[in-house]
Amino acid sequence: MEYIFGLIILALDIYAIIKVLNSGASTGAKVGWILLILILPLVGLIIWYFAGPK
């Protein structure tokens, strides 16, 4: 059951990274957001959802 939760988080992280790459943010901001999402997958995803580039 835990692996399903992990796969969902992985899919959402990939979605968030794609959205960051397609955003109009500067290159430095994109790198920062991607690192945050990769280092802290769940927390980074939540922070990106509320404060990330739109």
A tleap script that builds the chain and sets N, CA, C and O, in Angstrom:
source leaprc.protein.ff14SB
mol = sequence {
  NMET GLU TYR ILE PHE GLY LEU ILE ILE LEU
  ALA LEU ASP ILE TYR ALA ILE ILE LYS VAL
  LEU ASN SER GLY ALA SER THR GLY ALA LYS
  VAL GLY TRP ILE LEU LEU ILE LEU ILE LEU
  PRO LEU VAL GLY LEU ILE ILE TRP TYR PHE
  ALA GLY PRO CLYS
}
set mol.1.N position { 0.821 -1.196 0.000 }
set mol.1.CA position { 0.000 0.000 0.000 }
set mol.1.C position { 0.864 1.258 0.000 }
set mol.1.O position { 0.486 2.267 -0.596 }
set mol.2.N position { 2.033 1.208 0.671 }
set mol.2.CA position { 2.892 2.392 0.737 }
set mol.2.C position { 3.421 2.767 -0.635 }
set mol.2.O position { 3.619 3.947 -0.923 }
set mol.3.N position { 3.652 1.775 -1.482 }
set mol.3.CA position { 4.206 2.052 -2.801 }
set mol.3.C position { 3.223 2.835 -3.669 }
set mol.3.O position { 3.643 3.600 -4.537 }
set mol.4.N position { 1.930 2.655 -3.446 }
set mol.4.CA position { 0.938 3.419 -4.203 }
set mol.4.C position { 1.052 4.897 -3.845 }
set mol.4.O position { 1.009 5.755 -4.727 }
set mol.5.N position { 1.195 5.194 -2.566 }
set mol.5.CA position { 1.382 6.569 -2.118 }
set mol.5.C position { 2.655 7.141 -2.727 }
set mol.5.O position { 2.664 8.287 -3.176 }
set mol.6.N position { 3.716 6.366 -2.747 }
set mol.6.CA position { 4.982 6.796 -3.335 }
set mol.6.C position { 4.859 7.076 -4.827 }
set mol.6.O position { 5.416 8.053 -5.327 }
set mol.7.N position { 4.130 6.219 -5.537 }
set mol.7.CA position { 3.932 6.427 -6.971 }
set mol.7.C position { 3.100 7.675 -7.250 }
set mol.7.O position { 3.348 8.389 -8.221 }
set mol.8.N position { 2.118 7.931 -6.398 }
set mol.8.CA position { 1.309 9.141 -6.564 }
set mol.8.C position { 2.166 10.381 -6.352 }
set mol.8.O position { 2.080 11.331 -7.130 }
set mol.9.N position { 2.987 10.384 -5.313 }
set mol.9.CA position { 3.884 11.515 -5.053 }
set mol.9.C position { 4.862 11.681 -6.208 }
set mol.9.O position { 5.118 12.807 -6.634 }
set mol.10.N position { 5.412 10.592 -6.723 }
set mol.10.CA position { 6.333 10.663 -7.850 }
set mol.10.C position { 5.652 11.282 -9.073 }
set mol.10.O position { 6.225 12.151 -9.731 }
set mol.11.N position { 4.449 10.843 -9.372 }
set mol.11.CA position { 3.718 11.380 -10.525 }
set mol.11.C position { 3.437 12.872 -10.345 }
set mol.11.O position { 3.580 13.651 -11.288 }
set mol.12.N position { 3.040 13.266 -9.144 }
set mol.12.CA position { 2.768 14.683 -8.884 }
set mol.12.C position { 4.042 15.518 -8.940 }
set mol.12.O position { 4.014 16.656 -9.408 }
set mol.13.N position { 5.159 14.964 -8.468 }
set mol.13.CA position { 6.440 15.667 -8.551 }
set mol.13.C position { 6.850 15.871 -10.005 }
set mol.13.O position { 7.313 16.952 -10.370 }
set mol.14.N position { 6.688 14.856 -10.828 }
set mol.14.CA position { 7.018 14.983 -12.251 }
set mol.14.C position { 6.126 16.042 -12.900 }
set mol.14.O position { 6.598 16.850 -13.699 }
set mol.15.N position { 4.845 16.035 -12.557 }
set mol.15.CA position { 3.920 17.044 -13.071 }
set mol.15.C position { 4.368 18.451 -12.653 }
set mol.15.O position { 4.369 19.372 -13.469 }
set mol.16.N position { 4.745 18.611 -11.392 }
set mol.16.CA position { 5.178 19.918 -10.887 }
set mol.16.C position { 6.452 20.378 -11.592 }
set mol.16.O position { 6.578 21.555 -11.933 }
set mol.17.N position { 7.386 19.475 -11.811 }
set mol.17.CA position { 8.633 19.833 -12.489 }
set mol.17.C position { 8.350 20.267 -13.927 }
set mol.17.O position { 8.942 21.233 -14.407 }
set mol.18.N position { 7.468 19.577 -14.605 }
set mol.18.CA position { 7.103 19.969 -15.975 }
set mol.18.C position { 6.457 21.345 -15.979 }
set mol.18.O position { 6.756 22.168 -16.844 }
set mol.19.N position { 5.573 21.600 -15.019 }
set mol.19.CA position { 4.924 22.911 -14.933 }
set mol.19.C position { 5.947 24.010 -14.646 }
set mol.19.O position { 5.841 25.108 -15.192 }
set mol.20.N position { 6.934 23.727 -13.796 }
set mol.20.CA position { 7.986 24.702 -13.504 }
set mol.20.C position { 8.783 24.994 -14.767 }
set mol.20.O position { 9.054 26.155 -15.074 }
set mol.21.N position { 9.160 23.957 -15.498 }
set mol.21.CA position { 9.946 24.140 -16.714 }
set mol.21.C position { 9.192 24.946 -17.767 }
set mol.21.O position { 9.807 25.684 -18.537 }
set mol.22.N position { 7.882 24.816 -17.808 }
set mol.22.CA position { 7.074 25.536 -18.790 }
set mol.22.C position { 6.627 26.911 -18.305 }
set mol.22.O position { 5.957 27.636 -19.041 }
set mol.23.N position { 6.985 27.276 -17.084 }
set mol.23.CA position { 6.564 28.564 -16.539 }
set mol.23.C position { 7.442 29.681 -17.093 }
set mol.23.O position { 8.462 29.432 -17.736 }
set mol.24.N position { 7.029 30.896 -16.833 }
set mol.24.CA position { 7.780 32.052 -17.292 }
set mol.24.C position { 8.809 32.523 -16.286 }
set mol.24.O position { 9.341 33.624 -16.431 }
set mol.25.N position { 9.105 31.735 -15.283 }
set mol.25.CA position { 10.069 32.116 -14.245 }
set mol.25.C position { 11.479 32.158 -14.822 }
set mol.25.O position { 11.760 31.567 -15.864 }
set mol.26.N position { 12.354 32.865 -14.128 }
set mol.26.CA position { 13.753 32.931 -14.559 }
set mol.26.C position { 14.402 31.556 -14.396 }
set mol.26.O position { 13.889 30.683 -13.696 }
set mol.27.N position { 15.536 31.391 -15.059 }
set mol.27.CA position { 16.247 30.115 -15.000 }
set mol.27.C position { 16.646 29.770 -13.570 }
set mol.27.O position { 16.521 28.619 -13.151 }
set mol.28.N position { 17.125 30.762 -12.820 }
set mol.28.CA position { 17.513 30.521 -11.434 }
set mol.28.C position { 16.337 30.077 -10.580 }
set mol.28.O position { 16.465 29.178 -9.748 }
set mol.29.N position { 15.190 30.712 -10.792 }
set mol.29.CA position { 13.992 30.327 -10.036 }
set mol.29.C position { 13.552 28.912 -10.400 }
set mol.29.O position { 13.140 28.141 -9.534 }
set mol.30.N position { 13.642 28.578 -11.685 }
set mol.30.CA position { 13.270 27.225 -12.110 }
set mol.30.C position { 14.168 26.187 -11.447 }
set mol.30.O position { 13.690 25.168 -10.949 }
set mol.31.N position { 15.472 26.453 -11.444 }
set mol.31.CA position { 16.416 25.527 -10.816 }
set mol.31.C position { 16.096 25.384 -9.328 }
set mol.31.O position { 16.099 24.273 -8.798 }
set mol.32.N position { 15.825 26.489 -8.660 }
set mol.32.CA position { 15.499 26.453 -7.234 }
set mol.32.C position { 14.253 25.636 -6.953 }
set mol.32.O position { 14.241 24.817 -6.033 }
set mol.33.N position { 13.209 25.848 -7.731 }
set mol.33.CA position { 11.972 25.090 -7.527 }
set mol.33.C position { 12.178 23.605 -7.787 }
set mol.33.O position { 11.687 22.764 -7.035 }
set mol.34.N position { 12.903 23.285 -8.851 }
set mol.34.CA position { 13.138 21.877 -9.165 }
set mol.34.C position { 13.949 21.204 -8.063 }
set mol.34.O position { 13.646 20.078 -7.668 }
set mol.35.N position { 14.979 21.889 -7.565 }
set mol.35.CA position { 15.764 21.320 -6.463 }
set mol.35.C position { 14.904 21.110 -5.223 }
set mol.35.O position { 15.012 20.079 -4.558 }
set mol.36.N position { 14.052 22.081 -4.909 }
set mol.36.CA position { 13.173 21.949 -3.742 }
set mol.36.C position { 12.258 20.734 -3.903 }
set mol.36.O position { 12.075 19.962 -2.962 }
set mol.37.N position { 11.692 20.569 -5.083 }
set mol.37.CA position { 10.781 19.444 -5.323 }
set mol.37.C position { 11.534 18.116 -5.258 }
set mol.37.O position { 10.995 17.128 -4.760 }
set mol.38.N position { 12.768 18.081 -5.753 }
set mol.38.CA position { 13.530 16.833 -5.744 }
set mol.38.C position { 14.060 16.477 -4.357 }
set mol.38.O position { 14.081 15.306 -3.980 }
set mol.39.N position { 14.489 17.489 -3.596 }
set mol.39.CA position { 15.073 17.225 -2.277 }
set mol.39.C position { 13.992 16.912 -1.237 }
set mol.39.O position { 14.162 16.027 -0.399 }
set mol.40.N position { 12.890 17.644 -1.304 }
set mol.40.CA position { 11.769 17.437 -0.368 }
set mol.40.C position { 10.512 17.123 -1.172 }
set mol.40.O position { 9.684 18.009 -1.379 }
set mol.41.N position { 10.353 15.895 -1.626 }
set mol.41.CA position { 9.273 15.588 -2.571 }
set mol.41.C position { 7.874 15.999 -2.112 }
set mol.41.O position { 7.158 16.654 -2.869 }
set mol.42.N position { 7.474 15.642 -0.925 }
set mol.42.CA position { 6.117 15.970 -0.486 }
set mol.42.C position { 6.003 17.426 -0.060 }
set mol.42.O position { 5.088 18.130 -0.488 }
set mol.43.N position { 6.916 17.877 0.770 }
set mol.43.CA position { 6.882 19.267 1.254 }
set mol.43.C position { 7.111 20.233 0.092 }
set mol.43.O position { 6.426 21.250 -0.020 }
set mol.44.N position { 8.080 19.911 -0.775 }
set mol.44.CA position { 8.360 20.760 -1.926 }
set mol.44.C position { 7.159 20.870 -2.847 }
set mol.44.O position { 6.883 21.939 -3.392 }
set mol.45.N position { 6.444 19.766 -3.021 }
set mol.45.CA position { 5.246 19.772 -3.852 }
set mol.45.C position { 4.172 20.678 -3.263 }
set mol.45.O position { 3.528 21.437 -3.987 }
set mol.46.N position { 3.984 20.598 -1.970 }
set mol.46.CA position { 2.984 21.443 -1.303 }
set mol.46.C position { 3.374 22.919 -1.400 }
set mol.46.O position { 2.534 23.767 -1.702 }
set mol.47.N position { 4.636 23.221 -1.147 }
set mol.47.CA position { 5.095 24.613 -1.243 }
set mol.47.C position { 4.951 25.113 -2.675 }
set mol.47.O position { 4.493 26.234 -2.894 }
set mol.48.N position { 5.335 24.299 -3.647 }
set mol.48.CA position { 5.202 24.691 -5.048 }
set mol.48.C position { 3.734 24.973 -5.396 }
set mol.48.O position { 3.440 25.938 -6.101 }
set mol.49.N position { 2.834 24.152 -4.915 }
set mol.49.CA position { 1.420 24.326 -5.230 }
set mol.49.C position { 0.897 25.688 -4.761 }
set mol.49.O position { 0.136 26.346 -5.471 }
set mol.50.N position { 1.308 26.101 -3.572 }
set mol.50.CA position { 0.814 27.357 -3.018 }
set mol.50.C position { 1.631 28.572 -3.410 }
set mol.50.O position { 1.079 29.669 -3.505 }
set mol.51.N position { 2.940 28.416 -3.644 }
set mol.51.CA position { 3.789 29.592 -3.861 }
set mol.51.C position { 4.596 29.547 -5.150 }
set mol.51.O position { 5.337 30.488 -5.435 }
set mol.52.N position { 4.479 28.502 -5.921 }
set mol.52.CA position { 5.295 28.355 -7.114 }
set mol.52.C position { 4.915 29.290 -8.232 }
set mol.52.O position { 3.890 29.969 -8.169 }
set mol.53.N position { 5.757 29.322 -9.271 }
set mol.53.CA position { 5.463 30.183 -10.425 }
set mol.53.C position { 4.206 29.719 -11.133 }
set mol.53.O position { 3.971 28.521 -11.297 }
set mol.54.N position { 3.416 30.669 -11.542 }
set mol.54.CA position { 2.141 30.341 -12.218 }
set mol.54.C position { 2.254 30.537 -13.711 }
set mol.54.O position { 1.287 30.312 -14.438 }
savepdb mol mol.pdb
quit
